[in-house]
């Protein structure tokens, strides 16, 4: 726990250490922090549960085709994710650079963190505060849900085209995100949300309506109509699978909504802030609509940047952190610790932390025992060349 908690503490130190600095200096420190955190996550030895193993196995299979002189775009591994050719094509391209699953995962992770850096830099008035929010809301998910996190990170690049009302370029970037993970379909309607700051009363009515819809069977029926939105060969019903009443979704949506509405007057009516505000509101709507869903809240990830940036813009005023900002730092820490504890209880494999720079495997790792497909990696992490030009 302490190792992971030290990263959260480091994000808070970054916030207070750069609070009086100009945006350029802040941006430099934010880039350093994000690259360092990306290395910490990406160097992890198969941390985060099953997902890394399936991604690693498919990539190794694709790299074997490439090394044998075959076409990786025609391999079984390429077609495993069916319509998500963006993710598969990236893997095929990387198979010409490396044949090692660890380098592949590291490259994916660093790509995610670089894309996140650009979004935070462009849309958060105080990027260090946004990082603190990111740590509590999303950091742990970058260990395992690589495809969906990539999809979100790419989708956020399209926000600039929402602001410019450039539908063709928005559609292009959104389609790339969709090709990485079909759940990006939920971000498509964002282009058509009017760039308008709605009244508090309308927002409250919308949230009540979303909550009432969430209590019905409508969300599950929508997924059954859509078909497969989850692409690991699991039906879209996985997202809408009834898990009873998710009190965590209700508390999270209510808390963020109260903070936003209490500070509503501080949110300007310029296009950027209004789009981010509306994204934040849609995030709350999705949590309420899927109040009975096991994993439906993951669809809200595409709108999480709105929450992160809107709250950072509210809670840092004239280079000072407001009382609500101090409270949000505490809430972020509690969310950070809750996710870590929950994942440990569900054997997601975060502790003990180990990098792939040393051979062997983590002790008492049930995920590894169940899903490891290539024990040669235990003997030598680089028995498969890290880069083709270094091949023995």
Legacy VTK file of the C-alpha trace (Angstrom):
# vtk DataFile Version 3.0
C-alpha trace
ASCII
DATASET POLYDATA
POINTS 392 float
0.000 0.000 0.000
2.733 2.495 0.982
4.460 2.267 -2.397
1.253 3.150 -4.233
0.229 5.734 -1.670
3.590 7.447 -2.149
2.560 8.212 -5.746
-0.607 9.907 -4.514
1.444 11.895 -2.007
3.812 12.845 -4.829
0.865 14.199 -6.846
-0.174 16.367 -3.891
3.411 17.618 -3.489
3.413 18.437 -7.209
0.200 20.430 -6.742
1.401 22.557 -3.840
4.937 22.832 -5.188
3.768 24.342 -8.481
0.701 26.255 -7.241
2.340 29.664 -7.677
4.150 28.753 -10.896
3.093 29.789 -14.384
1.354 27.293 -16.665
4.481 26.603 -18.700
6.456 25.578 -15.615
3.508 23.574 -14.339
3.294 21.833 -17.698
6.942 20.795 -17.561
6.518 19.258 -14.105
3.261 17.602 -15.123
4.969 16.016 -18.132
7.776 14.699 -15.914
5.273 13.315 -13.404
3.098 11.640 -16.038
6.059 10.025 -17.785
7.410 8.792 -14.439
4.037 7.399 -13.425
3.637 5.838 -16.869
6.964 4.054 -16.400
5.896 2.852 -12.953
2.685 1.391 -14.372
4.166 0.124 -17.625
7.171 -1.592 -16.033
4.921 -3.637 -13.739
5.302 -7.399 -14.103
1.816 -8.402 -15.324
0.066 -6.365 -12.641
-3.676 -5.815 -12.752
-5.277 -9.187 -13.318
-6.252 -11.193 -16.368
-6.219 -8.490 -19.042
-2.461 -8.115 -19.374
-2.117 -11.839 -19.932
-4.629 -11.953 -22.786
-3.095 -8.866 -24.414
0.381 -10.325 -23.964
-0.551 -13.731 -25.341
-2.210 -12.268 -28.417
0.706 -9.947 -29.075
3.283 -12.724 -28.710
1.260 -14.798 -31.174
1.153 -11.902 -33.626
4.893 -11.278 -33.210
5.569 -14.953 -33.985
3.747 -14.532 -37.295
5.755 -11.407 -38.065
9.108 -13.006 -37.161
8.231 -15.975 -39.362
7.797 -13.692 -42.351
4.013 -13.781 -42.242
1.472 -10.979 -42.355
0.363 -10.048 -38.806
-2.760 -8.377 -40.237
-3.944 -11.826 -41.310
-3.157 -13.616 -38.058
-5.648 -15.096 -35.624
-4.474 -12.631 -32.977
-5.270 -9.672 -35.239
-8.835 -10.867 -35.753
-9.417 -11.759 -32.108
-10.983 -8.388 -31.328
-12.984 -8.439 -34.545
-14.104 -4.891 -35.357
-11.540 -3.179 -33.161
-8.959 -3.023 -35.897
-7.308 0.087 -34.460
-6.021 -1.757 -31.428
-5.118 -4.839 -33.471
-3.335 -2.724 -36.107
-1.268 -1.021 -33.427
-0.241 -4.453 -32.169
0.605 -5.573 -35.701
2.738 -2.478 -36.236
4.548 -2.940 -32.910
5.277 -6.572 -33.791
7.782 -5.211 -36.340
9.578 -3.397 -33.506
9.492 -5.929 -30.658
8.452 -9.491 -29.986
8.349 -9.097 -26.208
5.031 -8.691 -24.402
6.574 -6.502 -21.718
7.912 -3.932 -24.154
4.566 -3.997 -25.955
2.640 -3.256 -22.743
5.161 -0.579 -21.758
4.720 1.185 -25.112
0.917 1.065 -24.796
1.069 2.445 -21.264
3.417 5.301 -22.121
1.194 6.165 -25.091
-1.784 6.416 -22.732
0.062 8.700 -20.324
1.374 10.956 -23.081
-2.144 11.356 -24.494
-3.451 12.062 -20.981
-0.794 14.724 -20.515
-1.913 16.619 -23.615
-5.578 16.525 -22.550
-4.840 17.715 -19.020
-2.533 20.431 -20.328
-5.123 21.701 -22.803
-8.269 21.623 -20.671
-7.315 21.954 -16.996
-6.528 25.434 -15.676
-4.444 23.746 -13.003
-3.118 20.463 -14.388
-1.466 19.377 -11.088
-4.863 19.516 -9.334
-6.333 17.535 -12.235
-3.635 14.906 -11.672
-4.691 14.535 -8.040
-8.244 13.881 -9.270
-6.927 11.478 -11.895
-5.061 9.520 -9.222
-8.237 8.985 -7.219
-10.578 8.290 -10.109
-8.671 6.521 -12.844
-4.991 5.767 -12.270
-5.401 2.134 -11.199
-7.457 1.319 -14.290
-4.456 2.121 -16.485
-2.817 -1.044 -15.131
-5.270 -3.385 -16.763
-7.990 -1.941 -19.039
-5.475 -0.896 -21.677
-7.787 -0.936 -24.695
-10.624 1.014 -23.144
-8.277 3.500 -21.502
-6.584 4.004 -24.880
-10.017 4.516 -26.428
-10.844 7.220 -23.883
-7.474 8.934 -24.242
-7.889 9.080 -28.014
-11.521 10.205 -27.824
-10.516 13.202 -25.706
-8.346 14.443 -28.575
-11.597 15.124 -30.437
-12.786 17.725 -27.912
-10.978 20.480 -29.796
-13.102 19.676 -32.836
-16.283 19.856 -30.757
-15.208 23.364 -29.797
-14.425 24.269 -33.412
-17.655 22.623 -34.636
-15.586 20.594 -37.085
-17.653 17.431 -37.454
-15.443 15.699 -40.034
-12.335 15.849 -37.892
-14.312 14.993 -34.779
-15.735 11.961 -36.581
-12.266 10.855 -37.691
-10.739 11.004 -34.199
-13.834 9.460 -32.610
-13.769 6.617 -35.143
-10.134 5.887 -34.284
-11.141 5.680 -30.607
-14.058 3.429 -31.579
-11.635 1.165 -33.457
-9.732 0.649 -30.199
-12.781 -0.105 -28.047
-16.391 -0.137 -29.184
-17.536 1.417 -25.930
-16.399 4.732 -27.466
-19.812 4.776 -29.133
-21.101 6.507 -25.992
-18.897 9.543 -26.711
-20.281 10.148 -30.189
-23.397 12.073 -28.998
-21.175 14.603 -27.224
-20.697 16.488 -30.488
-24.432 17.155 -30.648
-24.827 18.393 -27.076
-25.399 22.150 -27.413
-22.523 24.251 -26.120
-24.787 25.853 -23.588
-24.684 26.271 -19.830
-28.013 24.948 -18.597
-29.802 26.212 -15.512
-29.438 24.401 -12.211
-33.109 23.398 -12.280
-32.739 21.710 -15.669
-29.638 19.880 -14.481
-31.446 18.603 -11.389
-34.438 17.445 -13.456
-32.076 15.630 -15.822
-30.374 13.830 -12.938
-33.666 12.757 -11.393
-34.811 11.409 -14.762
-31.508 9.514 -15.202
-31.879 8.000 -11.739
-35.454 6.860 -12.417
-34.383 5.318 -15.740
-31.592 3.536 -13.911
-34.121 1.827 -11.655
-35.853 0.292 -14.675
-34.755 -2.410 -17.122
-34.245 0.111 -19.925
-30.390 0.193 -19.690
-30.129 -3.576 -20.030
-32.572 -3.576 -22.946
-30.454 -0.963 -24.728
-27.391 -3.175 -24.456
-29.288 -6.198 -25.709
-30.367 -4.150 -28.730
-26.884 -2.849 -29.423
-25.298 -6.302 -29.161
-21.649 -6.626 -28.277
-20.120 -3.525 -26.823
-17.653 -5.380 -24.606
-15.152 -6.908 -26.934
-13.387 -9.553 -24.914
-15.877 -11.995 -26.385
-18.398 -11.134 -23.735
-21.878 -9.881 -24.529
-22.822 -6.283 -23.949
-25.041 -7.574 -21.161
-21.891 -7.619 -19.025
-22.078 -3.849 -18.716
-25.751 -3.866 -17.838
-25.674 -7.049 -15.747
-27.870 -6.451 -12.730
-25.724 -6.089 -9.630
-28.448 -4.819 -7.352
-28.323 -1.167 -6.334
-24.848 0.313 -6.728
-24.748 2.749 -3.830
-21.175 3.744 -4.836
-22.454 5.082 -8.172
-25.146 7.109 -6.436
-22.748 8.570 -3.872
-20.141 9.439 -6.500
-22.614 11.099 -8.858
-24.354 12.983 -6.040
-21.113 14.206 -4.500
-19.657 15.535 -7.755
-22.983 17.066 -8.737
-23.289 18.896 -5.410
-19.772 20.336 -5.718
-20.453 21.491 -9.284
-23.834 23.038 -8.530
-22.588 24.741 -5.372
-19.864 26.406 -7.440
-21.950 26.845 -10.588
-21.382 30.591 -10.768
-17.600 30.027 -10.950
-17.913 28.112 -14.209
-17.542 30.552 -17.064
-19.632 30.483 -20.210
-16.711 30.201 -22.601
-16.984 27.253 -24.972
-14.203 25.181 -23.443
-15.526 25.345 -19.881
-19.126 24.730 -20.987
-18.170 21.621 -22.985
-16.189 20.285 -20.011
-19.109 21.082 -17.696
-21.545 19.222 -19.919
-19.159 16.268 -20.083
-19.067 16.241 -16.286
-22.859 16.252 -16.153
-23.066 13.388 -18.661
-20.611 11.466 -16.476
-23.050 11.788 -13.577
-25.959 10.843 -15.835
-24.246 7.623 -16.908
-23.542 6.626 -13.310
-27.209 7.158 -12.438
-28.552 5.411 -15.534
-26.409 2.359 -14.723
-27.107 2.446 -11.014
-27.944 -1.291 -11.150
-25.132 -2.271 -13.495
-22.069 -4.280 -12.586
-19.712 -2.438 -14.936
-21.819 0.206 -16.658
-19.926 2.947 -14.882
-16.966 2.180 -17.139
-18.899 3.821 -19.959
-18.698 7.040 -17.981
-14.923 7.028 -18.401
-15.296 8.800 -21.741
-16.723 11.790 -19.885
-14.400 11.635 -16.879
-12.118 14.316 -18.275
-15.042 16.690 -17.846
-15.262 15.901 -14.130
-11.503 16.124 -13.621
-11.048 19.429 -15.448
-14.246 21.118 -14.283
-13.443 20.419 -10.644
-9.821 21.503 -11.077
-10.994 24.760 -12.676
-13.442 25.344 -9.808
-11.178 24.441 -6.919
-8.112 26.472 -7.812
-8.885 30.181 -7.850
-6.164 32.809 -8.317
-3.469 30.224 -7.535
-5.173 29.294 -4.263
-6.924 26.055 -3.407
-10.474 26.576 -2.161
-12.005 24.789 0.817
-13.843 22.506 -1.599
-10.518 21.821 -3.305
-8.956 20.694 -0.039
-11.947 18.443 0.518
-11.600 16.971 -2.970
-7.952 16.139 -2.342
-9.061 14.137 0.690
-11.871 12.475 -1.270
-9.439 11.569 -4.041
-7.133 9.947 -1.514
-10.033 7.933 -0.068
-11.086 6.818 -3.567
-7.469 5.919 -4.317
-7.238 3.749 -1.202
-10.682 2.214 -1.784
-9.813 1.038 -5.292
-6.474 -0.357 -4.146
-8.066 -2.240 -1.252
-10.908 -3.515 -3.419
-8.520 -4.773 -6.081
-6.390 -6.550 -3.519
-9.458 -8.282 -2.126
-10.438 -9.303 -5.663
-6.928 -10.571 -6.494
-6.280 -7.987 -9.220
-2.591 -8.404 -8.518
-1.101 -5.044 -7.497
0.902 -6.212 -4.496
3.689 -6.982 -4.183
4.862 -4.618 -6.915
7.544 -6.048 -9.201
8.982 -4.803 -12.457
9.878 -6.939 -15.462
13.465 -5.701 -15.183
14.146 -8.674 -12.905
13.506 -12.299 -13.772
11.145 -14.609 -11.901
7.565 -13.910 -10.874
5.747 -12.404 -7.933
5.173 -14.730 -4.990
1.681 -15.967 -4.158
0.172 -14.558 -7.350
-2.978 -16.594 -8.150
-3.597 -14.646 -11.379
-0.185 -15.637 -12.676
-0.718 -19.265 -11.683
-4.020 -19.325 -13.537
-3.233 -17.379 -16.690
0.520 -17.567 -17.341
0.918 -19.041 -20.821
4.695 -18.836 -21.218
6.824 -19.809 -18.213
10.007 -19.057 -20.139
9.428 -15.427 -19.191
10.108 -16.417 -15.572
13.562 -17.634 -16.516
14.445 -14.668 -18.718
12.137 -11.695 -19.247
13.978 -10.875 -22.451
14.264 -14.314 -23.977
12.067 -12.811 -26.661
13.951 -9.788 -28.102
12.934 -6.449 -26.636
13.707 -4.931 -30.028
14.346 -6.772 -33.258
17.602 -4.947 -33.945
18.946 -6.319 -30.627
18.143 -9.893 -31.559
21.007 -12.267 -30.839
LINES 1 393
392 0 1 2 3 4 5 6 7 8 9 10 11 12 13 14 15 16 17 18 19 20 21 22 23 24 25 26 27 28 29 30 31 32 33 34 35 36 37 38 39 40 41 42 43 44 45 46 47 48 49 50 51 52 53 54 55 56 57 58 59 60 61 62 63 64 65 66 67 68 69 70 71 72 73 74 75 76 77 78 79 80 81 82 83 84 85 86 87 88 89 90 91 92 93 94 95 96 97 98 99 100 101 102 103 104 105 106 107 108 109 110 111 112 113 114 115 116 117 118 119 120 121 122 123 124 125 126 127 128 129 130 131 132 133 134 135 136 137 138 139 140 141 142 143 144 145 146 147 148 149 150 151 152 153 154 155 156 157 158 159 160 161 162 163 164 165 166 167 168 169 170 171 172 173 174 175 176 177 178 179 180 181 182 183 184 185 186 187 188 189 190 191 192 193 194 195 196 197 198 199 200 201 202 203 204 205 206 207 208 209 210 211 212 213 214 215 216 217 218 219 220 221 222 223 224 225 226 227 228 229 230 231 232 233 234 235 236 237 238 239 240 241 242 243 244 245 246 247 248 249 250 251 252 253 254 255 256 257 258 259 260 261 262 263 264 265 266 267 268 269 270 271 272 273 274 275 276 277 278 279 280 281 282 283 284 285 286 287 288 289 290 291 292 293 294 295 296 297 298 299 300 301 302 303 304 305 306 307 308 309 310 311 312 313 314 315 316 317 318 319 320 321 322 323 324 325 326 327 328 329 330 331 332 333 334 335 336 337 338 339 340 341 342 343 344 345 346 347 348 349 350 351 352 353 354 355 356 357 358 359 360 361 362 363 364 365 366 367 368 369 370 371 372 373 374 375 376 377 378 379 380 381 382 383 384 385 386 387 388 389 390 391
